[in-house]
């Protein structure tokens, strides 16, 4: 009888551990709500020599264009397949300064219905407001084109914002990762550095007009957005 009771007492914590382990495993496999292509361009080179990086760190890098192309998914009951969004992000300091507050303007695809637009804005805020967008001070609608063909990204929102990015030859940034000084403002899978042929913003609620080009100032890759904005590891979520 004592042996039976002892075995039972030992089994209880084992069962509890197994249940906790299963719950933890399930929590790390939250199904992404939205996924697709992502590209951003900063007003500073993200892949450069140390002297170039240090010169820009305190003088520029305070603005960025972020663009999402939703390939599939829904948010709170609204299907958002094929819709696009752009964020113009600005700060008083380099965007890499985590202590400096960010402010942003969202441009939402004019093809979205009112309900889809609300859902997309909500998804962006839940996933990115804290780490990258900061305070969203303005939202406007515009026709957005987002073309990803081969190693080229072409994005535009009428005359408001435009972006042209090419992949770097031979993935140079991967061969010399010590020269990549920043992280993307949005967590992306298979992150790569891109060459910005041109990036321009016509000016608006968050910043004056600016234009940059001919520099290694872009990031691109695949994004996922999660219910509740959980900042999960992308590789784990994909399993």
NORMO-V849661 format. One record per helix or strand of 2 or more residues. SS is the DSSP state (h for helix, s for strand). FROM is the first residue (numbers start at 1). TO is the last residue. Records with the same first field share a line. If there is no record, write none. Layout:
# NORMO-V849661
SS = FROM-TO + FROM-TO
This chain:
# NORMO-V849661
h = 2-27 + 50-57 + 114-133 + 169-175 + 177-179 + 227-229 + 234-237
s = 34-42 + 63-75 + 78-79 + 84-91 + 102-109 + 135-142 + 144-149 + 152-157 + 161-167 + 189-201 + 210-212 + 215-225
